[in-house]
Amino acid sequence: MAAPHLQHDEGYIKFQPIWQQSTAFPTAEFTNLLHWRQACYQRKWIGVYPDGIGFGNISERCVDDRNHFYISGSATGGLSALSPDHIAKVMAVDAPQNKLWCEGPILASSESMSHAAIYQELPWVQAVIH
């Protein structure tokens, strides 16, 4: 029996993003996210593997609309510090259709679907780090 053909998987969750590019959001809306992202990066919980694949993401539920959340942008794991230009806002998710609506200066992280599932199922959760 022949061995099955194996394809290299870069490790990212794939979804269909509907991205509305916009200016950066005010820092005051996600100061906790920036603070804890920096702490995680310094501990090497967020970063990039030698092969270029990023790991670790952080998000924070929006105060003004609990159905939305801010998340680190796509491919920002290797940055030593984030600014508002590196943060996206997830507005809606349709998991069965594998679609995600986001806005901001950068596309939302490829892990946004995972974070959305946690926020939808656990309404008391205010932030996700993984």
C-alpha positions as CSV (number, residue, x, y, z in Angstrom):
1,M,0.0,0.0,0.0
2,A,1.4,3.4,-1.0
3,A,2.0,6.0,1.7
4,P,-0.6,8.8,1.6
5,H,0.6,12.1,0.2
6,L,1.4,14.5,3.1
7,Q,1.2,18.2,2.6
8,H,3.1,20.7,4.7
9,D,0.6,22.6,7.0
10,E,1.9,25.9,8.2
11,G,-0.1,25.6,11.4
12,Y,-2.6,28.4,10.8
13,I,-6.3,28.2,11.2
14,K,-7.9,29.1,7.9
15,F,-11.0,31.1,7.6
16,Q,-12.6,33.5,5.1
17,P,-12.0,37.0,6.5
18,I,-14.2,39.9,5.6
19,W,-11.9,42.7,6.5
20,Q,-12.8,46.4,6.6
21,Q,-9.5,48.2,6.7
22,S,-9.6,51.3,8.9
23,T,-7.4,53.5,11.0
24,A,-6.1,52.3,14.4
25,F,-8.5,52.2,17.4
26,P,-7.8,54.4,20.4
27,T,-5.2,52.7,22.7
28,A,-7.5,53.3,25.7
29,E,-9.9,50.6,24.4
30,F,-7.3,47.8,24.8
31,T,-4.5,48.9,27.2
32,N,-4.8,45.6,29.1
33,L,-4.2,43.7,25.9
34,L,-1.1,45.7,25.0
35,H,0.3,45.3,28.6
36,W,-0.3,41.6,28.8
37,R,0.9,40.9,25.3
38,Q,4.2,42.6,26.2
39,A,4.5,40.4,29.3
40,C,3.8,37.3,27.3
41,Y,6.3,38.2,24.6
42,Q,9.0,38.8,27.3
43,R,8.3,35.4,28.7
44,K,8.5,33.9,25.2
45,W,4.9,32.7,25.3
46,I,4.3,34.7,22.1
47,G,6.9,34.8,19.3
48,V,8.1,33.1,16.1
49,Y,9.7,29.6,15.7
50,P,12.9,29.4,13.7
51,D,11.0,28.2,10.6
52,G,9.0,31.5,10.6
53,I,5.8,30.2,12.0
54,G,4.3,32.5,14.7
55,F,2.9,31.2,18.0
56,G,0.8,32.8,20.7
57,N,-2.1,35.2,20.5
58,I,-3.9,37.5,22.9
59,S,-7.4,39.1,22.7
60,E,-9.6,41.2,25.0
61,R,-13.4,41.4,25.0
62,C,-14.7,44.9,24.1
63,V,-16.2,46.8,27.0
64,D,-18.8,48.7,24.8
65,D,-20.0,45.6,23.0
66,R,-19.5,42.2,24.5
67,N,-20.0,40.5,21.2
68,H,-16.8,42.1,19.8
69,F,-13.2,41.7,20.8
70,Y,-9.8,43.1,20.0
71,I,-7.1,40.7,19.0
72,S,-3.4,40.9,17.9
73,G,-3.1,41.2,14.2
74,S,-2.0,38.5,11.8
75,A,1.7,37.7,11.7
76,T,2.6,40.0,14.7
77,G,4.1,37.2,16.9
78,G,7.7,38.3,16.0
79,L,7.2,41.9,16.9
80,S,8.9,42.9,20.2
81,A,6.1,45.3,21.0
82,L,2.6,46.1,19.5
83,S,1.0,49.4,18.9
84,P,-2.6,50.2,17.9
85,D,-1.6,49.6,14.3
86,H,-1.2,45.9,15.2
87,I,-4.6,45.4,16.7
88,A,-7.8,44.3,14.9
89,K,-11.4,44.2,16.1
90,V,-13.5,41.2,15.4
91,M,-17.1,42.2,14.7
92,A,-18.8,38.9,13.9
93,V,-18.1,35.2,13.3
94,D,-20.1,32.6,11.4
95,A,-18.3,29.4,12.4
96,P,-20.4,27.0,10.3
97,Q,-19.6,29.1,7.2
98,N,-16.0,29.6,8.4
99,K,-16.3,33.4,8.0
100,L,-15.1,36.2,10.3
101,W,-15.7,39.9,10.0
102,C,-13.1,42.2,11.3
103,E,-11.9,45.8,11.0
104,G,-8.8,47.8,11.8
105,P,-5.4,48.6,10.3
106,I,-4.4,44.9,10.2
107,L,-6.1,41.6,9.5
108,A,-7.2,39.8,12.6
109,S,-5.0,36.8,13.8
110,S,-5.5,33.4,12.2
111,E,-6.6,32.3,15.7
112,S,-9.5,34.6,15.8
113,M,-12.0,31.8,15.3
114,S,-10.7,30.0,18.4
115,H,-10.9,33.1,20.5
116,A,-14.5,33.8,19.2
117,A,-15.6,30.3,20.2
118,I,-14.4,30.9,23.7
119,Y,-16.1,34.3,24.0
120,Q,-19.3,32.9,22.6
121,E,-19.4,29.9,24.9
122,L,-18.1,31.5,28.1
123,P,-19.7,34.9,28.6
124,W,-17.7,35.7,31.8
125,V,-14.3,35.4,30.0
126,Q,-12.8,38.9,29.4
127,A,-9.6,37.9,27.7
128,V,-7.9,34.9,26.0
129,I,-4.2,34.2,25.9
130,H,-2.8,31.0,24.2
